[in-house]
């Protein structure tokens, strides 16, 4: 009897998750983003490998990562104000076109053999600025596509889509870089943005009710006050920011591990990043099955798993053990991000959604440039393995402190 009920219950959960596809706009969004995100991850791998091939410098890897992600820290709060005041679909049109132009320019420079590191830094800054407006707008646009009732399912499916692309994109990039070079990976990413633009153009979006007039600086202050005066939101974002600051240095340092620690090439680099994507995809699928009373515990456990796995990975000299250790690292980081996103979005007012999600993006992605810059410098002094071991340990400490203060 029990063996029959369990599959039926599982089928109900899965059907409820995929019920979100009954929304036409979300189907279009999912299709376009699925294609574009594979291109995004292909460029991320190719760009990192290109920088390390040109410079042999971990600090230069950190600098490029900083340029691409620093706008998330500096601009995102203002982007949240725009997301709450303007038409979100139009904002997404502009940001996608800007990122497509940046990728196309880098592809042309790389394929012509004229690329230099300063080109990569400048174009990373352009893409990062566009992305700083794109991500909080996209996060707050989700509710317009699916409504409040289906919002948690859409958040989970967005994460599944993102991490499925992170599983496929790096593996493809590793093979393509070895076969035809970095430029073609970047060129394919530039073309992939057309899928997003087409999906946005085909959407039918209802006009949102007019907001009461207010000063942008007043809106900015209200968003900050909201985040800092809600204890759950404040604690969750602080933990997310700490894990991102201490742990995401692995992204910038991965070419060093692939080539110098594990003695591989671009294909191993791609496989290592794909391992993170595989773990993150498992995390996204696992979170979709948790009830709310367990979901509130996930950020603390997941942050500790993330940090502990990275600390263990940093000491591995075997490629297969390194690959296995990156799977729980990806699981932990993604589980923490999804749980935090779901808990926060489920409790905020629609009028504040863009601004609050801007702080979520700032905590999750905005800390990465600081992490990349610091880790690039520190690894130059004490080596990449010791740098990542310290960062992973600090993630575990942050999880314990946040749990005690929750």
C-alpha positions in Angstrom: 0.0 0.0 0.0 2.7 2.5 1.0 4.8 1.7 -2.1 1.8 2.7 -4.3 1.1 5.9 -2.4 4.6 7.2 -2.5 4.9 7.3 -6.4 1.5 9.0 -6.6 2.6 11.7 -4.1 5.8 12.2 -6.0 3.8 12.6 -9.3 1.6 15.2 -7.6 4.6 17.2 -6.5 6.2 17.1 -9.9 3.0 18.1 -11.7 2.5 21.0 -9.4 6.1 22.1 -10.1 5.6 22.1 -13.8 2.1 23.6 -13.6 3.9 27.0 -14.0 4.3 26.2 -17.7 0.6 26.9 -18.2 1.6 30.6 -18.3 2.4 31.4 -21.9 4.8 34.3 -21.0 6.8 32.0 -18.7 7.0 29.3 -21.5 8.5 31.9 -23.8 10.8 33.2 -21.1 12.0 29.7 -20.2 12.8 28.8 -23.8 14.7 32.0 -24.5 16.7 32.0 -21.3 17.6 28.3 -21.6 19.4 29.0 -24.9 21.0 32.2 -23.7 22.3 30.8 -20.5 24.2 28.0 -22.2 25.9 30.7 -24.3 26.6 32.7 -21.1 28.4 29.8 -19.4 30.3 29.1 -22.6 31.7 32.6 -22.6 32.4 32.6 -18.9 34.7 29.5 -19.3 36.3 30.7 -22.6 36.9 34.2 -21.2 38.6 32.9 -18.0 40.8 30.5 -20.0 41.7 33.3 -22.4 42.8 35.6 -19.6 44.9 32.9 -18.0 46.4 31.9 -21.3 47.4 35.5 -22.1 48.7 36.4 -18.6 49.5 33.3 -16.5 48.3 35.5 -13.6 45.7 34.6 -10.9 45.5 38.3 -10.0 44.5 39.2 -13.6 41.8 36.5 -13.4 40.6 38.3 -10.3 40.7 41.7 -11.9 38.6 40.5 -14.9 36.1 38.8 -12.5 36.0 42.0 -10.5 35.3 44.2 -13.5 32.4 41.9 -14.6 30.7 41.7 -11.2 31.6 45.0 -9.4 28.5 46.8 -11.0 26.3 44.3 -9.1 27.6 45.7 -5.8 27.7 49.4 -6.8 24.7 49.8 -9.2 22.1 47.2 -8.2 20.3 49.2 -5.4 19.6 51.9 -8.0 18.6 49.2 -10.6 16.0 48.0 -8.1 14.5 51.5 -8.0 14.2 51.4 -11.8 12.7 48.0 -11.7 9.9 49.3 -9.4 9.3 52.5 -11.4 9.6 51.5 -15.1 8.3 48.9 -17.5 10.4 45.8 -16.6 10.1 44.1 -20.1 11.6 47.3 -21.7 14.4 47.3 -19.3 15.2 43.7 -20.2 15.2 44.5 -23.9 17.9 47.2 -23.3 20.1 45.1 -21.0 20.0 42.1 -23.4 21.0 44.2 -26.4 23.9 45.7 -24.4 25.2 42.3 -23.3 24.9 41.0 -26.9 26.9 43.9 -28.2 29.6 43.4 -25.6 29.9 39.7 -26.4 29.9 40.4 -30.2 32.8 42.9 -29.8 34.9 40.5 -27.6 34.3 37.7 -30.1 35.5 39.9 -33.0 38.6 40.9 -31.1 39.4 37.4 -30.1 38.9 35.8 -33.5 41.0 38.5 -35.2 43.9 37.9 -32.7 43.8 41.5 -31.6 42.5 40.9 -28.1 44.3 42.3 -25.0 43.5 42.0 -21.4 42.4 45.6 -21.1 39.8 44.9 -23.9 38.4 42.0 -21.8 38.3 44.1 -18.6 36.5 47.0 -20.3 33.9 44.7 -22.0 33.4 42.8 -18.8 32.6 46.1 -17.1 30.0 46.9 -19.9 28.4 43.5 -19.5 28.5 43.7 -15.8 26.7 47.1 -15.8 24.0 45.8 -18.0 23.7 42.7 -15.9 23.3 44.8 -12.8 20.1 46.2 -14.2 19.0 42.9 -15.8 19.1 40.5 -12.8 17.0 42.4 -10.3 14.6 43.4 -13.0 14.3 39.7 -14.2 13.8 38.5 -10.6 11.0 41.0 -10.0 9.5 40.4 -13.5 8.8 36.8 -12.7 5.7 37.5 -10.7 4.3 39.4 -13.7 4.6 36.3 -15.8 3.2 33.7 -13.3 1.4 35.5 -10.5 2.0 35.1 -6.7 0.6 31.6 -6.4 3.1 30.1 -8.9 6.0 32.3 -7.9 7.8 29.7 -5.7 7.6 27.1 -8.6 8.9 29.7 -11.1 11.9 30.5 -8.8 12.7 26.8 -8.5 12.4 26.3 -12.3 14.6 29.4 -13.0 17.3 27.9 -10.8 16.9 24.5 -12.5 17.3 26.2 -15.9 20.3 28.2 -14.8 22.1 25.2 -13.4 21.2 22.9 -16.3 22.9 25.5 -18.5 25.9 25.6 -16.0 26.1 21.8 -16.5 26.0 21.9 -20.3 27.8 25.2 -21.1 31.1 24.7 -19.4 31.5 21.1 -20.8 30.8 22.4 -24.3 33.1 25.3 -23.8 36.0 23.1 -22.6 35.7 21.0 -25.8 35.3 24.0 -28.1 38.2 25.9 -26.7 40.4 22.9 -27.2 39.1 22.4 -30.7 38.6 25.9 -32.2 39.7 28.5 -29.6 37.9 30.9 -27.2 36.6 33.3 -29.8 33.9 30.9 -31.2 32.5 30.3 -27.7 32.1 34.0 -27.2 30.5 34.4 -30.7 28.0 31.7 -29.9 27.0 33.5 -26.7 26.4 36.8 -28.7 24.1 34.9 -31.1 22.2 33.3 -28.2 20.9 36.6 -26.9 18.6 36.7 -30.0 16.5 33.9 -28.3 15.8 36.1 -25.3 15.0 39.1 -27.4 12.6 37.0 -29.5 10.9 35.6 -26.4 10.4 39.1 -24.9 9.0 40.4 -28.1 6.4 37.7 -28.3 5.1 38.1 -24.7 1.8 39.7 -23.9 2.3 41.6 -20.7 -0.5 43.5 -18.8 0.1 47.1 -18.0 0.9 47.5 -14.4 -1.1 50.0 -12.3 0.5 53.4 -12.0 2.6 54.1 -8.9 2.2 57.1 -6.8 4.8 59.7 -7.7 7.9 59.7 -5.4 11.5 60.8 -5.5 14.0 58.1 -6.6 16.3 58.8 -3.6 13.3 58.3 -1.3 12.6 55.0 -3.0 16.2 54.0 -2.5 16.1 54.9 1.2 12.8 53.0 1.6 14.3 49.8 0.2 17.3 50.0 2.5 15.1 50.6 5.5 12.8 47.7 4.6 15.7 45.2 4.3 17.5 46.3 7.5 14.4 46.4 9.7 13.0 42.9 8.8 15.0 40.4 10.9 14.5 37.3 8.7 15.4 39.2 5.5 18.4 40.8 7.2 19.8 37.5 8.6 19.3 35.6 5.3 20.9 38.3 3.2 23.9 38.6 5.6 24.5 34.9 5.5 24.2 34.9 1.7 26.6 37.8 1.4 29.2 36.1 3.7 29.1 32.8 1.8 29.5 34.6 -1.5 32.3 36.8 -0.2 34.3 33.9 1.4 33.4 31.0 -1.0 32.9 32.2 -4.5 36.6 32.8 -5.0 36.6 29.2 -6.5 35.2 30.7 -9.7 38.1 33.0 -10.3 40.7 30.5 -9.2 39.4 27.5 -11.1 41.8 27.9 -14.1 44.7 27.7 -11.6 43.4 24.5 -10.1 42.7 23.0 -13.5 46.1 23.7 -15.0 48.6 24.1 -12.2 47.2 22.0 -9.4 45.5 19.1 -11.3 47.8 19.5 -14.4 44.9 19.5 -16.9 43.8 21.8 -19.8 40.7 23.7 -20.9 38.6 20.5 -21.1 39.3 19.7 -17.4 38.4 23.3 -16.5 35.1 22.9 -18.2 34.4 19.5 -16.5 35.2 21.0 -13.1 32.8 23.9 -13.6 30.2 21.4 -14.9 30.5 19.5 -11.6 29.5 22.6 -9.8 26.5 22.9 -12.2 25.6 19.3 -11.6 25.5 19.8 -7.9 23.6 23.0 -8.2 21.0 21.3 -10.4 20.6 18.6 -7.8 20.1 21.4 -5.2 17.4 23.1 -7.2 15.5 19.8 -7.8 15.9 18.9 -4.1 14.6 22.2 -2.8 11.4 21.9 -4.9 10.3 19.0 -2.7 10.8 20.6 0.7 7.9 21.8 2.9 8.2 25.4 4.3 9.0 24.3 7.9 12.2 22.6 6.5 12.9 25.3 4.0 13.7 27.9 6.7 16.6 25.7 7.9 18.1 25.2 4.5 20.3 28.4 4.2 22.3 27.5 7.4 22.9 23.9 6.5 23.6 24.6 2.8 26.2 27.4 3.7 28.1 24.9 5.9 28.0 22.3 3.2 29.2 24.8 0.6 32.1 25.9 2.7 33.2 22.5 3.9 33.2 21.0 0.4 35.3 23.9 -0.9 37.8 23.5 1.9 38.1 19.8 1.1 38.4 20.5 -2.7 41.2 22.9 -2.1 43.4 20.1 -0.7 42.7 17.5 -3.4 45.4 16.6 -5.9 43.2 14.1 -7.8 41.0 15.3 -10.7 38.2 12.7 -10.0 38.1 13.5 -6.2 38.1 17.2 -7.0 35.2 16.7 -9.4 33.3 14.8 -6.8 33.9 17.4 -4.1 32.6 20.2 -6.3 29.2 18.5 -6.6 28.2 19.1 -3.0 29.7 22.6 -3.2 27.4 23.5 -6.0 24.5 21.8 -4.2 25.1 23.9 -1.1 25.4 27.2 -2.8 22.4 26.8 -5.0 20.2 25.4 -2.2 21.1 28.4 -0.1 20.3 30.8 -2.9 17.0 29.3 -3.8 15.8 28.9 -0.2 16.7 32.6 0.5 15.1 33.8 -2.7 11.9 31.9 -2.0 11.6 32.9 1.7 12.2 36.6 0.9 10.0 36.8 -2.1 7.2 35.1 -0.3 7.1 37.8 2.4 7.6 41.1 0.6 5.1 43.6 -0.8 4.9 43.8 -4.6 5.7 47.6 -4.4 9.0 46.8 -2.8 9.9 43.7 -4.9 12.4 45.3 -7.2 14.3 47.0 -4.5 14.4 44.1 -2.1 15.5 41.7 -4.9 18.2 44.2 -5.8 19.7 43.6 -2.3 19.3 39.9 -2.8 21.3 40.1 -6.0 23.8 42.4 -4.3 24.3 39.8 -1.6 24.5 36.8 -3.9 26.4 38.2 -6.9 27.6 41.6 -5.7 30.1 40.1 -3.2 31.7 38.0 -5.9 33.9 40.8 -7.4 35.3 41.6 -4.0 35.9 37.8 -3.4 37.6 37.5 -6.8 39.8 40.6 -6.3 40.9 39.6 -2.8 41.4 35.9 -3.7 43.5 36.8 -6.7 45.9 38.8 -4.6 45.9 36.4 -1.6 46.6 33.4 -3.9 49.5 35.2 -5.3 51.0 35.3 -1.8 50.0 31.9 -0.3 48.8 29.9 -3.3 45.3 29.1 -4.6 44.7 25.9 -2.4 45.4 27.8 0.9 43.3 30.7 -0.2 40.3 28.6 -1.0 40.8 26.5 2.2 40.6 29.7 4.3 37.5 30.9 2.4 35.7 27.6 2.8 36.4 27.5 6.5 35.0 31.1 6.9 31.8 30.0 5.2 31.3 27.3 7.7 31.9 29.8 10.6 29.4 32.3 9.0 26.8 29.5 8.8 27.2 28.8 12.5 27.1 32.4 13.6 23.9 33.0 11.5 22.2 30.0 12.9 22.9 31.0 16.5 21.5 34.5 15.7 18.5 33.4 13.7 
